[in-house]
Amino acid sequence: MTTSGSAVKAKRSLPARIAAGAGGGALRVFLVLVGLFWLMPTFGLLISSLRDSSDIAASGWWRVFTAPAELTGENYSRLLENEAVTSSLWASVAITVPATVLVVVIGALAGYAFAWLDFPGRDWWFMLVVGLLVVPVQVALVPVSRLFGEIGLFETTLGVILFHVAFGLPFAIFLLRNFFAEIPRELLEAARLDGAGELRLFARVVMPLGAPAIASLGIFQFLWVWNDMLVALIFADSESAPITVALQRQVRQFGNNIDVLAPGAFLSMVIPLAVFFAFQKQFVSGVMAGAVK
């Protein structure tokens, strides 16, 4: 009876295994198709950035498959000769890098303090930080503009950086505090018994253990600041405007200069993609660690 039951079970499980295998294969094919469909606009932008403006006006980017001779690198040459666009790329770097580094450093220090240091009103201060997460950026544009105008930071790179840091810190503190709180207390106590002070404990123990979460936060902050146009459009002047504002102004000035806008837009897209893929392993580790915890 047992043998026949096992045989019946085996016969029944074979179609189930085949169906499961087919389902898994179909799912992988579906995900690949979704990924290709998602990347199609990026690929179209790349092809458009390599075509002449007359060719772009005459036909769609997919025509390049039948006429590959249309591809040219002259658009990027003209882009590098456009001083407004090239200077805006450096302005984006000058804004994004400090805003990301400051948010990561200050957020990590504050997250460690909220997780492991005892000070008066710690929980109330943390609740205030959590409450700041729901404050939209648009609410602060007018009062912060007036404040920056009074202290001389309006239309400066420093003003844009400080605005991004201020609105990036609540999420950074919330994320890193929750991650640092999961570190075993015994590990920190052992380090303290070995004579480690709080700063050394933070640098030698907490920071290495929190590297995945810190990398994830850095990627999020970098992408948010790099792709921002609203804050930079209000707080930055014409000389310190990032690439997003520079491209918007190119559209307003020239209207149909797609031979400059297409390579500029693709170049502004490639840089954050390169940062993401460079830290992809740490980003996935941080997401998985947060999911498990």
C-alpha positions as CSV (number, residue, x, y, z in Angstrom):
1,M,0.0,0.0,0.0
2,T,2.8,2.4,0.9
3,T,4.7,1.5,-2.3
4,S,1.8,2.0,-4.5
5,G,0.9,5.3,-2.7
6,S,4.5,6.5,-3.3
7,A,4.2,5.5,-7.0
8,V,1.0,7.4,-7.4
9,K,2.5,10.4,-5.6
10,A,5.5,10.3,-7.9
11,K,3.2,10.1,-11.0
12,R,1.2,13.0,-9.7
13,S,4.3,15.1,-8.8
14,L,5.8,14.7,-12.3
15,P,3.2,16.9,-14.0
16,A,3.3,19.2,-11.1
17,R,7.1,19.6,-11.5
18,I,6.7,20.1,-15.2
19,A,4.1,22.8,-14.6
20,A,6.2,24.4,-12.0
21,G,9.2,24.4,-14.3
22,A,7.1,25.9,-17.1
23,G,5.7,28.4,-14.8
24,G,9.1,29.5,-13.6
25,G,10.4,29.7,-17.2
26,A,7.3,31.7,-18.2
27,L,7.9,34.0,-15.3
28,R,11.5,34.6,-16.2
29,V,10.5,35.4,-19.8
30,F,7.8,37.8,-18.6
31,L,10.3,39.6,-16.3
32,V,12.8,39.9,-19.1
33,L,10.1,41.4,-21.4
34,V,9.0,43.8,-18.7
35,G,12.7,44.8,-18.2
36,L,13.2,45.4,-22.0
37,F,9.9,47.4,-22.2
38,W,11.0,49.5,-19.2
39,L,14.4,50.2,-20.8
40,M,12.9,51.0,-24.3
41,P,12.6,54.8,-23.6
42,T,16.2,54.9,-22.4
43,F,17.4,53.0,-25.5
44,G,15.3,55.3,-27.7
45,L,16.9,58.3,-26.1
46,L,20.3,56.9,-26.7
47,I,19.6,56.3,-30.4
48,S,18.1,59.8,-30.7
49,S,21.2,61.3,-29.1
50,L,23.2,59.7,-31.9
51,R,21.1,61.0,-34.8
52,D,21.0,64.3,-36.7
53,S,18.2,66.7,-35.9
54,S,16.9,66.4,-39.5
55,D,16.7,62.6,-39.2
56,I,15.0,62.8,-35.9
57,A,12.3,65.2,-37.4
58,A,11.9,62.9,-40.4
59,S,11.4,59.5,-38.7
60,G,11.4,57.7,-35.4
61,W,14.5,56.3,-33.6
62,W,13.7,52.7,-34.7
63,R,14.6,53.6,-38.3
64,V,18.2,53.2,-37.3
65,F,17.8,49.4,-37.6
66,T,17.3,49.8,-41.3
67,A,19.6,52.8,-41.7
68,P,22.5,52.5,-39.3
69,A,24.5,55.0,-41.2
70,E,22.4,57.8,-39.5
71,L,24.3,57.2,-36.3
72,T,26.8,60.0,-35.6
73,G,28.7,61.4,-32.6
74,E,28.4,65.0,-33.7
75,N,25.7,65.7,-31.2
76,Y,28.0,64.9,-28.3
77,S,30.7,67.1,-29.9
78,R,28.2,70.0,-30.0
79,L,27.1,69.3,-26.5
80,L,30.7,69.5,-25.2
81,E,31.0,72.9,-26.9
82,N,27.8,74.1,-25.2
83,E,29.2,75.9,-22.2
84,A,25.8,76.2,-20.5
85,V,25.3,72.4,-20.5
86,T,28.9,71.4,-19.6
87,S,29.1,73.9,-16.7
88,S,25.7,72.6,-15.4
89,L,27.1,69.1,-15.2
90,W,29.9,70.3,-12.9
91,A,27.3,72.3,-11.0
92,S,25.2,69.1,-10.5
93,V,28.3,67.3,-9.2
94,A,29.1,70.3,-6.8
95,I,25.5,70.1,-5.4
96,T,24.9,66.4,-5.4
97,V,28.2,65.1,-3.8
98,P,28.2,67.4,-0.8
99,A,24.5,67.0,-0.2
100,T,24.8,63.2,-0.3
101,V,27.9,63.1,1.9
102,L,26.5,65.4,4.5
103,V,23.2,63.5,4.7
104,V,25.0,60.2,5.1
105,V,27.5,61.4,7.7
106,I,25.0,63.4,9.8
107,G,22.3,60.8,9.4
108,A,24.6,58.0,10.6
109,L,25.8,60.0,13.6
110,A,22.2,60.9,14.6
111,G,20.9,57.4,13.9
112,Y,23.6,55.9,16.2
113,A,22.7,58.4,18.9
114,F,19.0,57.7,18.7
115,A,19.6,53.9,18.7
116,W,22.3,53.5,21.4
117,L,22.8,56.7,23.4
118,D,20.7,57.8,26.3
119,F,19.9,61.5,26.5
120,P,16.9,63.5,27.8
121,G,13.9,63.4,25.4
122,R,15.4,60.9,23.0
123,D,12.1,59.3,22.1
124,W,10.3,62.6,21.7
125,W,13.1,64.0,19.5
126,F,12.9,60.8,17.4
127,M,9.1,61.2,17.0
128,L,9.7,64.8,15.8
129,V,12.1,63.4,13.2
130,V,9.6,60.9,12.1
131,G,6.9,63.6,11.9
132,L,9.2,65.6,9.6
133,L,9.0,62.8,7.0
134,V,5.5,63.9,6.1
135,V,6.4,67.5,5.4
136,P,6.3,68.1,1.7
137,V,9.1,70.1,0.0
138,Q,6.6,72.5,-1.5
139,V,5.5,73.8,1.9
140,A,8.9,75.1,2.8
141,L,9.8,76.8,-0.5
142,V,8.4,80.2,0.3
143,P,9.6,80.5,4.0
144,V,13.0,79.0,3.2
145,S,13.4,81.4,0.3
146,R,12.7,84.4,2.6
147,L,15.2,83.0,5.2
148,F,17.9,82.4,2.6
149,G,17.3,85.9,1.2
150,E,17.8,87.5,4.6
151,I,21.1,85.6,5.3
152,G,22.5,85.8,1.8
153,L,22.1,82.2,0.7
154,F,19.4,82.6,-1.9
155,E,20.5,81.8,-5.5
156,T,23.7,80.1,-4.2
157,T,25.1,76.6,-4.5
158,L,25.4,76.4,-0.7
159,G,21.7,77.2,-0.3
160,V,20.7,74.4,-2.6
161,I,22.9,72.0,-0.7
162,L,21.5,73.0,2.7
163,F,17.9,72.6,1.4
164,H,18.6,69.1,0.2
165,V,20.4,68.2,3.4
166,A,17.6,69.5,5.6
167,F,14.9,67.5,3.7
168,G,17.1,64.4,3.4
169,L,18.0,64.1,7.0
170,P,14.7,62.9,8.4
171,F,14.6,59.9,6.2
172,A,18.3,59.2,6.7
173,I,18.0,59.3,10.5
174,F,14.8,57.2,10.5
175,L,16.4,54.5,8.2
176,L,19.8,54.3,9.9
177,R,18.4,54.4,13.4
178,N,16.2,51.4,12.7
179,F,19.1,49.6,11.1
180,F,21.6,50.4,13.9
181,A,19.1,49.4,16.6
182,E,19.2,45.8,15.3
183,I,23.0,45.5,16.0
184,P,23.4,43.0,19.0
185,R,23.9,44.9,22.2
186,E,26.5,42.2,23.3
187,L,28.7,43.2,20.4
188,L,28.7,46.9,21.5
189,E,29.2,46.0,25.1
190,A,32.2,43.8,24.2
191,A,33.8,46.7,22.3
192,R,33.2,49.1,25.2
193,L,34.9,46.5,27.6
194,D,37.9,46.5,25.3
195,G,38.2,50.3,25.9
196,A,36.5,51.6,22.8
197,G,34.9,55.1,23.1
198,E,31.7,56.1,21.4
199,L,33.5,57.6,18.4
200,R,35.8,54.6,17.9
201,L,32.9,52.3,18.5
202,F,30.9,54.1,15.8
203,A,33.7,54.1,13.3
204,R,35.1,50.6,13.9
205,V,31.9,48.6,14.7
206,V,28.7,50.4,13.7
207,M,29.8,51.9,10.4
208,P,31.1,48.6,8.9
209,L,28.0,46.7,10.1
210,G,25.8,49.4,8.7
211,A,27.5,49.7,5.3
212,P,24.6,48.1,3.3
213,A,22.1,50.5,4.8
214,I,24.5,53.5,4.4
215,A,25.1,52.5,0.7
216,S,21.3,52.3,0.1
217,L,20.8,55.7,1.7
218,G,23.6,57.2,-0.4
219,I,22.1,55.9,-3.6
220,F,18.6,57.2,-2.7
221,Q,20.0,60.6,-1.8
222,F,22.2,60.9,-4.8
223,L,19.4,60.0,-7.2
224,W,17.0,62.4,-5.5
225,V,19.4,65.4,-5.6
226,W,20.7,64.7,-9.0
227,N,17.3,64.4,-10.6
228,D,15.8,67.4,-8.7
229,M,14.7,70.4,-10.7
230,L,12.2,72.2,-8.5
231,V,14.6,73.1,-5.7
232,A,17.4,74.1,-8.0
233,L,15.0,76.1,-10.2
234,I,14.1,78.3,-7.2
235,F,17.3,78.4,-5.1
236,A,20.1,78.3,-7.8
237,D,21.2,81.1,-10.0
238,S,22.0,80.8,-13.7
239,E,25.7,80.2,-13.0
240,S,25.2,77.4,-10.5
241,A,22.2,75.7,-12.1
242,P,22.4,71.9,-12.4
243,I,21.9,69.9,-15.5
244,T,18.1,69.5,-15.0
245,V,17.6,73.3,-15.0
246,A,20.0,73.8,-17.8
247,L,18.2,71.4,-20.1
248,Q,14.9,73.0,-19.2
249,R,16.3,76.4,-20.1
250,Q,17.6,75.1,-23.4
251,V,14.0,74.0,-24.3
252,R,12.7,77.4,-23.4
253,Q,15.4,79.2,-25.4
254,F,15.7,77.2,-28.5
255,G,12.5,75.1,-28.5
256,N,13.5,72.3,-31.0
257,N,17.2,71.8,-30.4
258,I,16.8,68.1,-29.9
259,D,20.4,67.5,-31.1
260,V,21.6,69.1,-27.9
261,L,18.7,68.1,-25.5
262,A,18.9,64.3,-26.4
263,P,22.6,63.8,-25.6
264,G,22.3,66.1,-22.6
265,A,19.4,64.2,-21.2
266,F,21.0,60.8,-21.8
267,L,24.3,62.0,-20.2
268,S,22.4,63.2,-17.2
269,M,20.7,59.8,-17.0
270,V,23.9,57.8,-17.4
271,I,25.7,59.2,-14.4
272,P,23.1,58.2,-11.7
273,L,22.7,54.8,-13.4
274,A,26.5,54.3,-13.2
275,V,26.4,55.2,-9.5
276,F,23.5,52.8,-8.9
277,F,25.2,49.9,-10.7
278,A,28.5,50.6,-8.9
279,F,26.9,50.2,-5.5
280,Q,24.2,47.7,-6.6
281,K,25.6,44.9,-4.4
282,Q,25.6,47.0,-1.3
283,F,22.1,48.3,-2.2
284,V,20.7,44.8,-2.5
285,S,22.4,43.8,0.7
286,G,20.8,46.7,2.5
287,V,17.3,46.0,1.1
288,M,17.5,42.3,2.0
289,A,18.9,43.1,5.5
290,G,16.1,45.5,6.1
291,A,13.5,43.0,4.9
292,V,14.8,40.3,7.1
293,K,15.0,42.5,10.1
